[in-house]
Amino acid sequence: MPKVKTNRVKYPEGWELIEPTLRELQAKMREAENDPHDGKRKCETLWPIFKIAHQKSRYIFDLYHRRKEISKELYEFCLDQGYADHNLIAKWKKPGYERLCCLRCIQPRDHNFATTCVCRVPKQLREEKVIECVHCGCRGCASGD
């Protein structure tokens, strides 16, 4: 008789410590996805989603790399299951990208003249003091800020 396959995921040790926060962030994400976008610009509708995705990734990154409160097994489990953005975390480890808001802000193909986003410019070098990124709504994620 063949073995019955189940979709049960085995959670690593320590999952119960971070689960409530991740569930709360997932609920916020669902709420942001279902939020009506009447009266908003097309790009503004995605800003809350980018913000929450950044929050989730930063939470897991800080727990593992800064505070060292979770195990490597749990960290990799969170990355594999999609609780955090692996590529964004990889950029945060590099010098100059510690405060990066999203990956779209550093992709030259998404910007005029093949440069990066205006939110990557340090505040002291900006002509306008108050700016918002078109892609994610960030107001400045340059490392020198």
N, C-alpha and C positions, 0 to 999 in steps of 0.2 A: 504494500500500500504506500503511495507517495506521501511525502511529508507535506503538511498543510503550511502554506506560506502565510505569514501574518505581516502586517505593516507596523508592528510595534517597534518603536525606536528605544534602544537601551540608552538611558541618560547616564552620563558619567557622574562620578561623585562630586558633590558641590553644586549640582544643578538646582537644587531646591533653594539655594541662597540667591541666585540671580533670576530665577523663573518669575517671581512676582513683578519685578521691574520690566523684564522683557515682555510679559503679558500686557502690562500697562501701556508700554510703548506700541505694542501691536494693536491694542484697542484704539489708541490715538491715531495710528496709521489708517485703520479702517474708517475712523471718523473723518479724517482728512480726505480720504479717497471718495467718500460719499457726500462730502460737503458741497452744497450748491455753489456754482461759480458765476452767479448772476452779477453783472456789473464789474467783473474783474477782467483784466487783460488776459490773453491766452497764456502768456508765460507765468502770470501770477498764480494761476490755479495749481501749478506744480510746486510752488515754493514750500508750502507746509510739508509736503511729502519728502522733499529733499532734506528739510530741516530735521524731520523725525528719523530718516534713514541715517543722517549724520549723527544724531543723538545716540542711536543704538550702537553704531560702530564705535563711537568715542567711548561709550560706557564699557564695552567689552575690551577695547584697547587699554583703557585706564586700569581696569581690574587686573589685566594680565601684565602689562609692561610697566606701569607706574606703581601701583599699589601691591602687586604680586599676591593678590588674594585668591586667584583661581589657578587651577593646574593647567599644564600644557594640553592635556587630554581634553579638558573642558573647553579651553580656548579653541582648539582645532575643531571640536565638535560644533561649536557655535559658528565658526566660519563655514564648515561643510554644510550645515543645515540652513545657511542663509540668514542667520541672525545679524551678521555684520558683513560689511563689504571688504573682502580680502584685498582688493586692489587699492582702495583708499587707505587702509591700514598700512599697506606696504609703502605708500608715499609718505605717510606720517613718520615713518622710521627714518626717512632721508632728511639731511639738513636742508633747511629752507622751505620745507613743506609741512612743518609741524602743526600748522593751524589751517591747513587746506580744507575748504568747505565741501567741495565736490570735484570729481574728476573732469567734469565738463569745463571747468574754469581754467584748466591748464592744457586743453587740447587746442592746438592752433587752427585746426580745420573748422572749428565752430566760431571763429572770430575774424574780424576784418584785418587785413594785412598780415595774416598768419602770425598773430601775437597771442598773448594770454588775456584773460579777462581783466577788467578794470579793478576788480576787487583784490587782485594780486599786487597792485601798486601800493607801496607804503604811503601812509597818510601824509607824511611831510612832503612827498613829491607830487601829490594830487593838486590839480587846479581847482576842482570842486571839492569841498570838504565833505559833503553828504552825498553818497552815491549808493546805488543798489545794483547788484549783479542781475543781469537779465535772465540768466539761467536758473539761479537758485535763491535770489533775494539776499545774498550775503552783502554785508556792508564793509567788509574788509577782512581778508584772511592772509595778508602778507605777514611773513615771520618777523619783520622789523617793527610792526605796529605795537 
